[in-house]
Amino acid sequence: MGGTYTLLIRLAAPTDIEVGALGTHRFEAGWYGYTGSALGAGGFSRIDRHAEVATGERDTRHWHIDYLLGHPDATLAADVRTEADVECAVARALPAGPVAGFGASDCDCPSHLTYAPDREALERAVESAHEQVR
């Protein structure tokens, strides 16, 4: 089983983070939503890999999100899932991201990362985006 997911990530303090080839970017304290796909053989087990990066069990920085999740002030709080291939539709339904190209190197989306100052606002936006594209 797989599909599309959006991770809900809390960043406790503002910080500068180097995001691979995207370079160093300023991330404000608050809540971030990262939309990705889990369509391969492992399906939603990809979220387990993200959780391992967030807890420090895995050090590999392969995707843009790994750089944010691997920061000590970042916490993976929750995720929202849809069992359909709607990654780009969900990303486009969310407010424009704070880092251009984040998570979008294999598509023409502006970003697959969004930001909200509080969890409730982010959860509402993410749930609405997933509902819109189902």
C-alpha positions, 0 to 999 in steps of 0.5 A: 500500500502506498500513495502520497503523504505530507509530514508535519514537522515542528522546528523549535528555533529559527536556524540556517540549514544547508539543503544539499544542492539548494544551498543554505536557507533560513528556516523560521521556527514554526511548522513545516509540511513536506509532501512526498510520494510512497509509490514503490514496493515499500509504500508508506514505509518511506515514512519510517525512513523519515522518522529514522532520520528525525530521531538520529537513527539514520544519518544519510542525507539523500533527499531535501527533507533529510536535511530539515528532519536531521536538524536537532531542532526539528521534530516529526510530529505526524503525517497525513496520507492519501492512497493515490498518486497525487503528490504534486496536486497536494503540494500545489494546493498548499501555500507556497513554500519557503524554499523554492525547489524543495522536494521538487527536483523531479517535477515542475512544482515550485516547492513540496514544502510549506510553512505555517506558524502554528500546528493547527493552521498547518494541519487544516491546510494539509488535510484540506489539500489531501481532501481536495485531490482525492 
